Amino acid sequence: MIPLAEMAVNVLKCADGRGKAKLSRGYAAQWQAARAEGEVPEIGRAEPPMQPGRPDKPELLNPRDVPHRKPGTVEGRIALLHAVAHIELNAIDLHWDIIARFPDVEMPIGFYDDWVKCADEESKHFNLMADCLEELGSFYGALPAHAGMWQAAQDTATDFMGRLAVVPMVLEARGLDVTPKMIYLFKQAKQKNAVAALETIYAEEVAHVAYGSKWFHFLCGRNNLDPKPVFHNLVKTYFHSTLKPPFNEEKRAEAGIPPDFYWPLAVST
């Protein structure tokens, strides 16, 4: 088995969506099988690219230029599934990137277990969304997509705690806020496969946010830092938008993020 960092870079460089997901799941299975046998595989070092491999389509646009479609229409539901598929593809890369990006920060083996699991699940989520698109006669790449999804990785490329604060604890936490409405929308449309896929994503994303909170607090403890003001400062530094209510306070709490972490940012920014 090649070192984990090399696995991460191979996934990051893969340009095909389905191919990236397949490679990611295969590497995750190798890692998890070794860990189940009690092994501690080599993490290693590898140079992750600043820009991951991407397919020729979708066309990536400024967020302001991505067309908005009414969610009550078939076209609108396709656009919504396409947007989620794009998020999940970026999430595959974000989770492999954090494994390879910060080799100088010594972390317990459990950190790598958690992020390999996250990357594996995001790969499954991308495939689920791609399947749902194909069921509706579309495919990933058929519509334009948000060009700013990778910006958080670039902004935090030299700040490990910044990465943990912004990606799982802000961006993925936002998914906990908005996914229940999407599930309701597809239930109203009687699209059972989309509902099942979104319910799987919703259930598993709680753990992804929780891993971010867990390891953010771990690093704060290691460095004798007060987590809440550190989180606030990092989000103000690296997150180029506002935290917008309503918040899913129950699921955020389940993921280890209390209200005093995010409400002050929503009020003051």
C-alpha positions, 0 to 999 in steps of 0.5 A: 500500500502506498503512503496515505499522502500519495493516495491523497495527491493521486485523488486530487490530481484525478480530473474525472468526477466518477473516476475521482470518486472511485479512486477515493473509495478504493484508497479508503477501503485499503486504509480501513482494511489495514487499520482493521487489522491493527496496522498503522500505515505510513502517512508519508509526504507528498506535494498536493496541487494548489488546484485539483483536477477537474473535468472540462465540464461543468463551466465554473462561474462567479457565484453571482453569475450562476443561473437561478432556477425555480426549485418547484420545477423539474429544471430547478430540481435538476439544478439543485442536485447538480449544485449538491453534486458539485459540492460533494466533488469539492468535498472529496478534494477538500478532505484528501487535501487536509491529509496531505497539506499539513505534514509538519503538524504531527497528528494522532492516527485517529485524525487520518482515520476520520478524514479518510472516512469523510473522503470515502463518504463524500465520494459516495455522496457524489455518486448518489447525486450523479445517479439522481441526475442521470435518473432525471435525464441529466448528468454532472457537468450539464450545468454551470457551477460555482467557481468559488468552492475551492477558495477556502482550500487556497485561502487556508493552505498554510493555516491548519486551524483555519482550514478546520474552522472554515471547511467543516465548521462553517461550510459543512455546517451550512449543509446541516442548515439547508439540507432539510428543506431540500429533502422536503422539496424532493418529498413533495415531488415524490422523487424517492431516490433523491430523498433517500440520497439527501437523507444519507448525506444529511445523516453523515455530514453531522459526523464530518462537522463533528470531526472538524470541531473535534480536531479544532478543539484538540489543536486549541488544547495542545496550544493552550488556546481558547477555542471560541475567540480563535474560531471567531478570528479565523472565520473573520479572516478566511470566510468571505461571506456572512453566516446566515440564519436560520441555523440548525441548532440541534444538529450543530450541537450534535456536531459539537458546535455551540450557538456562541460559536456562530451566532456572534458572527451572524450578528456582527458581520 
